[in-house]
Amino acid sequence: RNNEIVDRTTSSTLFSLPDIIMASMSIYLAYGAGMAMNDCADVDVDSKHADKRKRSLASNAISVRSGWMFCVGLSVVSIVCAWLADSMSILGQSSSI
Protein backbone atom coordinates (compact mmCIF):
# COMPACT_ATOMS: atom_id res chain seq x y z
CA ARG A 1 0.00 0.00 0.00
CA ASN A 2 2.81 2.45 0.81
CA ASN A 3 4.50 1.75 -2.52
CA GLU A 4 1.24 2.57 -4.30
CA ILE A 5 1.05 5.97 -2.56
CA VAL A 6 4.68 6.75 -3.39
CA ASP A 7 4.17 5.77 -7.04
CA ARG A 8 1.16 8.06 -7.37
CA THR A 9 3.03 10.94 -5.73
CA THR A 10 6.10 10.65 -7.92
CA SER A 11 4.13 10.15 -11.12
CA SER A 12 2.08 13.30 -10.47
CA THR A 13 5.25 15.40 -10.51
CA LEU A 14 6.16 14.32 -14.04
CA PHE A 15 5.19 16.59 -16.89
CA SER A 16 2.77 15.26 -19.46
CA LEU A 17 2.81 15.85 -23.18
CA PRO A 18 -0.23 18.18 -23.14
CA ASP A 19 1.45 20.24 -20.40
CA ILE A 20 4.62 20.54 -22.47
CA ILE A 21 2.69 21.45 -25.61
CA MET A 22 0.65 24.14 -23.83
CA ALA A 23 3.72 25.56 -22.10
CA SER A 24 5.63 25.60 -25.40
CA MET A 25 2.74 27.35 -27.14
CA SER A 26 2.70 29.93 -24.35
CA ILE A 27 6.42 30.61 -24.76
CA TYR A 28 6.23 30.94 -28.55
CA LEU A 29 3.18 33.20 -28.40
CA ALA A 30 4.85 35.41 -25.77
CA TYR A 31 7.96 35.61 -27.95
CA GLY A 32 5.83 36.57 -30.96
CA ALA A 33 4.05 39.23 -28.90
CA GLY A 34 7.41 40.68 -27.90
CA MET A 35 8.59 40.77 -31.51
CA ALA A 36 5.36 42.46 -32.61
CA MET A 37 5.67 44.98 -29.74
CA ASN A 38 9.17 45.81 -30.92
CA ASP A 39 7.90 46.37 -34.46
CA CYS A 40 5.15 48.67 -33.14
CA ALA A 41 7.57 50.62 -30.98
CA ASP A 42 10.16 50.98 -33.77
CA VAL A 43 7.77 51.80 -36.63
CA ASP A 44 9.20 55.31 -37.14
CA VAL A 45 12.80 54.10 -37.19
CA ASP A 46 11.97 51.09 -39.38
CA SER A 47 10.18 53.27 -41.95
CA LYS A 48 13.48 55.12 -42.56
CA HIS A 49 15.64 51.98 -42.75
CA ALA A 50 16.36 50.67 -46.26
CA ASP A 51 15.72 46.99 -45.46
CA LYS A 52 13.04 47.40 -42.81
CA ARG A 53 10.79 49.92 -44.59
CA LYS A 54 9.09 47.06 -46.46
CA ARG A 55 7.76 45.52 -43.24
CA SER A 56 3.99 45.59 -42.82
CA LEU A 57 3.92 48.22 -40.07
CA ALA A 58 6.71 50.39 -41.46
CA SER A 59 5.07 50.48 -44.90
CA ASN A 60 1.62 51.24 -43.39
CA ALA A 61 0.16 48.03 -44.85
CA ILE A 62 -1.03 47.39 -41.28
CA SER A 63 -1.90 50.22 -38.91
CA VAL A 64 0.08 50.61 -35.70
CA ARG A 65 -3.20 50.29 -33.78
CA SER A 66 -3.83 46.91 -35.42
CA GLY A 67 -0.27 45.91 -34.57
CA TRP A 68 -0.83 46.72 -30.90
CA MET A 69 -4.14 44.84 -30.93
CA PHE A 70 -2.28 41.84 -32.35
CA CYS A 71 0.26 42.13 -29.51
CA VAL A 72 -2.50 42.15 -26.92
CA GLY A 73 -4.19 39.16 -28.56
CA LEU A 74 -0.98 37.12 -28.62
CA SER A 75 -0.26 38.05 -25.01
CA VAL A 76 -3.71 37.02 -23.82
CA VAL A 77 -3.60 33.69 -25.65
CA SER A 78 -0.09 33.10 -24.26
CA ILE A 79 -1.31 33.68 -20.71
CA VAL A 80 -4.29 31.36 -21.27
CA CYS A 81 -1.99 28.61 -22.59
CA ALA A 82 0.30 28.98 -19.56
CA TRP A 83 -2.70 28.86 -17.22
CA LEU A 84 -4.06 25.77 -18.96
CA ALA A 85 -0.70 23.99 -18.74
CA ASP A 86 -0.51 24.78 -15.03
CA SER A 87 -4.15 23.84 -14.42
CA MET A 88 -3.79 20.49 -16.15
CA SER A 89 -0.75 19.69 -13.97
CA ILE A 90 -2.39 20.74 -10.73
CA LEU A 91 -5.69 19.03 -11.41
CA GLY A 92 -4.01 15.88 -12.71
CA GLN A 93 -6.11 15.92 -15.85
CA SER A 94 -3.29 14.97 -18.16
CA SER A 95 -1.49 11.66 -18.21
CA SER A 96 2.21 11.43 -17.46
CA ILE A 97 4.75 10.40 -20.09
C-alpha positions in Angstrom: 0.0 0.0 0.0 2.8 2.5 0.8 4.5 1.7 -2.5 1.2 2.6 -4.3 1.0 6.0 -2.6 4.7 6.7 -3.4 4.2 5.8 -7.0 1.2 8.1 -7.4 3.0 10.9 -5.7 6.1 10.7 -7.9 4.1 10.1 -11.1 2.1 13.3 -10.5 5.2 15.4 -10.5 6.2 14.3 -14.0 5.2 16.6 -16.9 2.8 15.3 -19.5 2.8 15.8 -23.2 -0.2 18.2 -23.1 1.4 20.2 -20.4 4.6 20.5 -22.5 2.7 21.5 -25.6 0.7 24.1 -23.8 3.7 25.6 -22.1 5.6 25.6 -25.4 2.7 27.4 -27.1 2.7 29.9 -24.3 6.4 30.6 -24.8 6.2 30.9 -28.6 3.2 33.2 -28.4 4.8 35.4 -25.8 8.0 35.6 -28.0 5.8 36.6 -31.0 4.0 39.2 -28.9 7.4 40.7 -27.9 8.6 40.8 -31.5 5.4 42.5 -32.6 5.7 45.0 -29.7 9.2 45.8 -30.9 7.9 46.4 -34.5 5.1 48.7 -33.1 7.6 50.6 -31.0 10.2 51.0 -33.8 7.8 51.8 -36.6 9.2 55.3 -37.1 12.8 54.1 -37.2 12.0 51.1 -39.4 10.2 53.3 -42.0 13.5 55.1 -42.6 15.6 52.0 -42.8 16.4 50.7 -46.3 15.7 47.0 -45.5 13.0 47.4 -42.8 10.8 49.9 -44.6 9.1 47.1 -46.5 7.8 45.5 -43.2 4.0 45.6 -42.8 3.9 48.2 -40.1 6.7 50.4 -41.5 5.1 50.5 -44.9 1.6 51.2 -43.4 0.2 48.0 -44.8 -1.0 47.4 -41.3 -1.9 50.2 -38.9 0.1 50.6 -35.7 -3.2 50.3 -33.8 -3.8 46.9 -35.4 -0.3 45.9 -34.6 -0.8 46.7 -30.9 -4.1 44.8 -30.9 -2.3 41.8 -32.4 0.3 42.1 -29.5 -2.5 42.1 -26.9 -4.2 39.2 -28.6 -1.0 37.1 -28.6 -0.3 38.0 -25.0 -3.7 37.0 -23.8 -3.6 33.7 -25.7 -0.1 33.1 -24.3 -1.3 33.7 -20.7 -4.3 31.4 -21.3 -2.0 28.6 -22.6 0.3 29.0 -19.6 -2.7 28.9 -17.2 -4.1 25.8 -19.0 -0.7 24.0 -18.7 -0.5 24.8 -15.0 -4.2 23.8 -14.4 -3.8 20.5 -16.1 -0.8 19.7 -14.0 -2.4 20.7 -10.7 -5.7 19.0 -11.4 -4.0 15.9 -12.7 -6.1 15.9 -15.9 -3.3 15.0 -18.2 -1.5 11.7 -18.2 2.2 11.4 -17.5 4.8 10.4 -20.1 
